[in-house]
Amino acid sequence: MGKQNKHSIIVFFFLVLVLMDMSQKDPCQKQACEIQKCLQANNYMESKCEAVIQELRRCCAQYPKGRSVVCSGFEKEDEERQKLKSASK
């Protein structure tokens, strides 16, 4: 995954956390918050937060598409990856 693509995902997670309706509990919200904490603690060096990003991916994999707002960035990334694979065939 490219550096800019990772940066876009991280920015997306921040926006989701800010805009998310906190009255509806997102099943992966805790993991998304952990990413935010990790990035802040590590001067936004994504490489230092790979483990917490993978934890969020594992959480997202447990729920159907659309169930978790914070997972929508990964879902969009996966859709784009599939489009690229289809186009290259």
C-alpha positions in Angstrom: 0.0 0.0 0.0 1.4 3.4 -0.9 2.4 6.0 1.6 -0.3 8.5 0.4 -3.0 5.8 0.5 -2.1 5.0 4.1 -2.2 8.7 5.0 -5.6 9.0 3.4 -6.9 6.1 5.5 -5.6 7.6 8.7 -7.1 11.0 7.9 -10.4 9.2 7.1 -10.4 7.5 10.5 -9.9 10.8 12.2 -12.8 12.3 10.3 -15.0 9.3 11.1 -14.2 9.6 14.8 -15.1 13.3 14.8 -18.3 12.9 12.8 -19.5 9.6 14.2 -22.7 9.7 16.3 -21.4 8.6 19.7 -24.9 7.5 20.7 -24.7 4.5 18.4 -21.9 2.3 19.6 -19.6 1.2 16.8 -18.2 -2.3 17.4 -14.7 -1.2 16.3 -14.6 2.2 17.8 -12.2 1.2 20.5 -9.6 0.0 18.0 -10.0 3.2 15.9 -9.4 5.3 19.1 -6.3 3.2 19.7 -5.0 4.1 16.3 -5.5 7.7 17.0 -3.7 7.4 20.4 -0.8 5.5 18.8 -0.4 8.0 16.0 -0.4 10.9 18.4 2.1 9.2 20.7 4.4 8.4 17.7 4.4 11.7 15.9 2.0 10.3 13.3 4.5 7.7 12.1 2.2 5.0 10.7 4.9 2.4 10.7 4.9 2.5 14.5 1.2 1.8 14.7 1.0 -1.2 12.3 -0.1 -3.5 15.2 -3.1 -1.4 16.2 -4.1 -0.9 12.6 -4.1 -4.7 12.2 -6.2 -5.0 15.3 -8.8 -2.7 13.7 -8.7 -4.8 10.5 -9.3 -7.9 12.6 -12.3 -6.2 14.3 -13.7 -5.1 10.9 -13.4 -8.6 9.6 -15.8 -9.8 12.3 -18.8 -7.7 11.1 -20.8 -7.5 7.9 -20.0 -4.6 5.5 -21.7 -1.4 6.6 -22.0 -2.4 10.3 -19.1 -0.4 11.5 -18.6 3.2 10.4 -14.9 3.2 11.3 -14.4 0.1 9.0 -15.8 1.9 6.0 -12.3 3.1 5.1 -11.0 -0.4 4.8 -14.1 -1.5 2.9 -13.6 1.3 0.4 -9.9 0.4 0.1 -10.8 -3.2 -0.5 -13.3 -2.2 -3.2 -10.7 -0.1 -5.0 -8.2 -2.9 -4.8 -10.7 -5.3 -6.4 -11.4 -2.8 -9.2 -7.7 -2.5 -9.9 -7.3 -6.3 -10.0 -10.3 -6.6 -12.4 -8.9 -3.8 -14.6 -5.5 -5.5 -14.9 -6.9 -8.8 -16.1 
